[in-house]
Amino acid sequence: MMQLLQAMFSTLTGAWRGPTVDVRAAIIKAQKEKSVNSAPPVKGDDPYAGEIDRLEAALGHPLEKGACIEFKLQDLLQIVPRKRRRIDAYRGLVSKLDKMGVTLTIKSQKSKYNDQEFEQRGLVQ
């Protein structure tokens, strides 16, 4: 009788548990798919090309070597939006423009006080 009950309950608990999933195999499979889908960037692909085009459109003329551009952070966020609403979010764009010979200066309300203080001391030209 006991064996009959054990056999009956063992099949019921197996049905309740459902199919077992091999989590490790699923993770490895997902990593393989991710590595296949993410192709290395092409050297000719410039991630900042679209942003530079938007800057040129906002200025109304193409950027030339030796140009100096100054934007308020709030204005730049409208032209070239970022998730992180800080000046340091534009480091890559500033670096790319610097390589092109264009100087991009971004002013924010937080840096306004510091810049005035440096100007008073004669540290900034």
N, C-alpha and C positions, 0 to 999 in steps of 0.2 A: 504494500500500500504506500509506503514511504517513497519508494522508487517512482511510483506512478505520480505522486505529488511533485517530486523533484523534477521529473521530466516535463510535467505540465508547466510548472512555474519557470523553468529554465527557458522554454520556448517563448513564454509570454514576456519575460524580461528582455530577451533578444529582440523581440518585435518592438518593445517600448523604446529601446535605445536607438533604434534606427541604424542606418548604415554608418559605418565608421569612416572617417575621413583622415587621410594621411596628411597632416598639416605640413610636415617638412617637405613632402613632394610638391604640395601646392605652392609653397614659398619658392622653391627652386624653379618650378615651372614659370612662376610670375617673374622671377629675376631674369630668366632666359628670354622671355618675351620682351621684357623691358630693354635688355641689351640689344636685341635684334631691332626693335623699333626705334631706338635712339641712335641715329646715324651721327657720326662726327660732323661738326660744322665745316662747310666748304670754305676754303681760304678767301674766295671772292665775295662771300657773304659778309656784309657789314651790318651788324645789329643796330647801328646808330644811323643808318642811311635815312630811314623814314623820319627819325627825329630831327635830323639836320634839314630835311626837306620842309618839315613843319616850321622850323625856326626861320628858314628863308622865306616861306610864305607869310609868316607873321611880320617879318621885317619889310617885305615887299621888294627885296633885291637879293641876289645871290651873295653868299659869304665869300669874301676875298681874303687872301693872305695878308696878315698885318692888321686885320680889323679887330676892334675892341667892342664888345657887346656887353651891356649891363641890363639885367632884368631883376625885377622884384620876384621873390620866390612865389608869391601868389599868382603873378602873371605867368611865370614859367610853368606852374602846375596846370594852368588852363591850356597852354600850348602843348606841353609834353607831360602828361599826367604820370604820377608815380604813386605806388601804394604807400611808401614811406614819405611823408610830407616834410622832408628835411633837406637842407642843402647837400648833405653828404650822399643823398640818393642820386645826385647828378655827377658824381666823381668820374664815372666812365665817359659820360658825354663831354665833360670839361676836358678830360685827357685826350679824347679823340679830336676835339676841336683844336686843342693845343698842338697836336701833331700836324694839323692842317695849317697852323699859323694864325689861328683865330683865338682871341682871348675872351672867354665868357666869364663875367663876374655876376654872381648871384647875391643879392642883398635880401636879408630877412629882418623882421622886427627884432629878433633876438640878437643879431649881429650888429644892428644899427648903433646901439649904445657903445659897443666895444670899438667900432670903427671911429666914432667921434672922439673917443678917449685917446686912441692911438694918434689921430690927426693932431690933437692938442699937444701931445708929447713930441710930435715931429717924427713919429716912427713910420707913418704911411704918407706917401706922396700924393 
